[in-house]
Amino acid sequence: MVCATIFSPKLQLCTTNIASIWAVGGDEIEEFAEEAGYPVGGDFPIKYYVIEMHYNNAELASNRTDSSGIRFYIGKELRQHDLGYLSFGTYPNSAAIAIPPKIARFNIDSYCSPRASQHFPESGHSIWTKLIRNNTATQYLFNAEAYDFNYQFENVLQQPIKLYRGDAFATRCIYNTMNKNEITLGGPRTRDEMCLHIFTYYPRMNDLYSCWTMNAMASWQRLMNSSSPITDRMLLKQWLLNITWTPGLATEWQEFYNSASRDAFFGRSGNLEQEFFSILPKYKDLQPFECEKQQTNDSAVTTIGYNSANQYKRFVLLAFVPFIVRTSFK
């Protein structure tokens, strides 16, 4: 990637601080809620913005040009609350995402602990993700069981949801690679995978933009049966690409992911805090329920749902992000 080769230390500060986002299949970005807006200028600490675009030119065709762009409309009246973006999920790299081929269902889980939500103001947030309160899942803030890469739209929730200090968040991405003959790794390319939930909220926090996890390098070291610590992720990536896959190994791979220790990083670029999980925390999950859907021939079929699946406010689900506006502090 060109971006990876030109990123200076200053530009690295933009890597997780998102100011706006759009993905394949998205419509025009909606106006924000009347009571909140994204601040620009004045005493706002962010002074620089970087646009990152992802292009897919697998055939390496020449003479391709791009005339697209973005336009921001700035209001004259300052709104009551500053609005921010916060993302949950996994790092888009091979240490976090390594999916075997020819597997119908592969789960990758991440967890943002109550330690990260200590950044929340005492009064709580009005927020526009499975929310865990007191070690119990209270509801899905977004649940896309029929996710489509080509239709990554913005989801407007019906009611705002308040978050408080001590809340935690669990994110799961489920993959099907029955059409693939080689491993799929995390990364920014179209053929790579991501696992990110990104949403808008207010009032904005200056010290919390993301809460991402990845498998700890010590877990990879044990899996590789290496006597030396894994310090070079390119060596890990090459090891993953050289694996000969069997159905049994694919099953064992899910067991590895279920039990692997994790490193979590939260905060903002240039000031990230780290938390170690020997295993992902357990919590009391939502109870599925059965419902009947009436067909045109009056025959009933049973489906599984969750009793909070429709309680949405504003949330953006992205597995691949072709266009990002990132920010940097002065």
N, C-alpha and C positions, 0 to 999 in steps of 0.2 A: 504494500500500500504506500502511495505517495505520502499520505499523512504521517505514517510511522517514520518515514525517513527525514521529514523536515521538522518534526516536533522538537523545539528547543525546550530547555527547562521551564521557561515561562509558559510556553504553550501547553506543557504537560499539566499545568494547573487547570486547564480547561477540560480535562478528560472525563470528569464525572459531573461537572457543574452544568446542567442543562437549562437553557433559557426557553427553548421551544423545540418542537419535534413533530415530524410528519413521516408517514411510512406508506408503502405500496398499498393502494386501495383506499387510502384516506381521502376524505372530502376536504373542503375548505375548513381550516381551523376555526371553530366557533368562537364567538365573542365570550369573554369571561363573564362570570356572575356579576351582577350589578354592583355588589358590595366589595369586589376584589379586582385588582389589576396588577399587571407585571410592571414594577417600577423601572424607570430609566432616568439617568441623570441625577442632578441634585446631590444630596448627601448619600445616595445609594452607593455601597462600597464597590460594586462591580463596574469597571471602567472599560473593559475590552470584550469584544464578541468575536468568535471564530465560527465560520460556517464549514461544516464537514458534510460532504456528499459522497455516497457510495455508488459506484457505477459497475454494471455487469457487462463485460465485453469478452465473453468466454472464447469467442472466435478470433480475438485480437484484430478485429477489423480496423483499418486505418481511416483517416479523414473523418472521424466522428466528432461532431461538435455538440455543444449543449447551450441552449439559449434560455434555459429555465432560471428561475430566481424566486425570491420571496419579497413580500412587501409588508411592512408593519405600519399600522395606523396608530398614532399616539393621540390619546384623548387630552382635552384641555383641563378637565377637572380631576383632581386627585381623589381616588376612591378610598374607602374606609380602611381596607386591608391590603397589604402587599401579598401577591400570589407567588407561590413557588412550585417547583417540580421535585418529586422524590421518587426514586426507583428502587425496587426490590428484585432479587433474583440472583443470578450467578455471573461471575466474570466471563466475558466472551473469549475464553481461551481453552487450550487443550487440557489444562489442569482441572478445569471445572466441568467441561463437556466433552465426553468421549463415548459415542453411542455405537454399539455393535451393529453390523449389517444383518439383514434378514431376521428382524425381531419385530413382533407385532405390537408390543407395548413395552416401552422403557421409560421409567420414571426418574427424573432428576429433581431433587428437593433442595430447597434452601430455607434458611431461617434467620429472621432478624429479631434479636432478643430484646427484652425489656431494657437492657443496658443502653441500646441505641435510642429508645424512646425517652430516656432521661433528658434528652435535648428538648423535649416538648415543654412548652410553658405549663405552669401549674394549672392554669384555667382550662386547658384542653384545646383541641383544634377542631375546626369545622373542615371537613375533608371531602374532596370530590372524587384496601386491597382486601385470603382467609384471615380475619381478625381474631387474635387470641388474647383473651382477657382473663386473668386469674387462672392461667394454664388450661383454659377451656376455649375451644373455637366457638365464636359467637355467630359468625355468618361469613358467607362468601361475599366479598366486595366486587369480585368479578369471577365468572366461571364460564369459560368458552370451551365447551366440550366439542364443538365443531369448528375449531379454529382453521382459518384459511389464510395462507401467506399473502394471497392477492387481495385480501379484504381486511386490512388492519385499520379499523375505524376507531373513532373516538366514541366512548360510551358515556352517555349522560345519565347519571343516577337520579332517581326520583326525589330523594331526600338527602340532605347533607348528613354526614356521619361524624360524630365527635370522637377524637382519639385523645388518650390521656397518658401521662407518664406511667410506665409499667406495662403498657400494651406491647404485644409481640406480633409478628407476621410470618406466616408460612406460605411459601410459593412452590408450586409444583408445575413442571412442564412434562408432558407425556408425548413420546415420539414413536412413530411407526416407520421402520426402515426396511420393510419387506421388499421394496423396489430397489434397494441398494446392495452392492456387492463388496463394499469397502467401508471402513469406519468413517463416521461423521464426527468432526471435531468442532469445538467452539471457535468462532472467529467472525470477522466482519464480511467475508465474501458471501455471495448468494448461495453457494453450495455448502457453506458452513452453517452452524446453528447458533442461536442466541436464546436466552431464557430471561426475559426482563419484563417486569410490570412497571409502568411509569404513570404517575398520576399527578394531578394538580391539587393544591390545598392552600389554605390560608389560616392564620397569618403566617407569612413566610419566615423561615429560620435561616440565618446566615451560616450556620455550622453543620447542617445536615442536608446533603443532596442525594446520597445513595447508601444502601445497605446490601452489599453483595457477598456471596460466599464462593469458595472453591475447595476442592479436596486438598487436604494438607499434604505437603510434599512428603512427609514421613509415611503417609498411607501409600503413596505411590512407590516409595522406596521399598516398603515391605512387599508390595505386589510384584515389583520387578526383581525381588530377591537380591537387592543390591546391598553391598556392605558399606557403601559410601553414600552420604547424603546427596539428594538430587538438588543441585543448585542451578542447572542449566535447563530451562524449559524446552529448548529446542531438542535436547537429547531425549526428553520425555516424549515430545511429539514424534520424533523419528522412531522411537521404540513402539509407540502406538500404531504408527503406519505400517510397521513390519510384522504385526501380529497376524498369524494364520487363524482364522475364525472357524469354530465348530459350534453346533447348537448347544452343546454342553457348556462351552466357554461363555457363550452369550448369556446363559442363565446365571452362571457364576459371577458374571460382570454386574448384574443387577444386585446380587448379594453383596458384592464389594461396595457398590454405591450406597446401599442401605446401611452399611456398618462403618464406612470410612469416616475418619475424623475430618473436621472442616476448619478452615480459617475464615473468619468473617471480618470484613472491613467496612466501617461506616464513618460518615462525616462528610467532608468536602475535600477536593483535590488539594494536596499540599498540607492537609491537616487531618489525615485519616487515623482513626483508632482501630485497634485490632482485638478480636476476641477469638479464643480457641474453643472448639467443641470436640471432645473425645468421641462423641456420637451426637447426632442431631437430637435436640430435646424432644421428649414425648409430650403430648397434650391430649385432652379429651376432645375427640373429634365430633363434628356434626353427625346427626343420625339421618341416614337416607330414608326416604319414605316412598311408598308405591302410589302411583296415581294411574288412572285409566284415561286413555285418550280415545275418543269416539271416532271411528273411521266412517267413511261415506257408506260402507256396506253394513254399518251398525255392529261390526265386530269390534270387541275391545282388546286392546293390547296393553301390556304392563310396561311402564317405563320407570326409571329410577331418577329421582330429583332430590333437591335439597330445599328445606323449608325457608331458606333465605335467598334463594337464587335471584329474586327479582328486586331486591332492595339495593339499588344502585344509585349513585349520584354522578360523579365524574371521574373517569378512569381511562387510561390509555394502555392497551395491551400491545406489546411489540416483541416479536421474536427476531425481527430483522429491522434495522433502522437505516434507511437509505439517506436520510437528511437530518442533521442535528445542528442546532445552534448551541454552542458551548460558550461558557463565560469564564473570565479570569478576574481575580482580585488585583488591584493595583499593587 
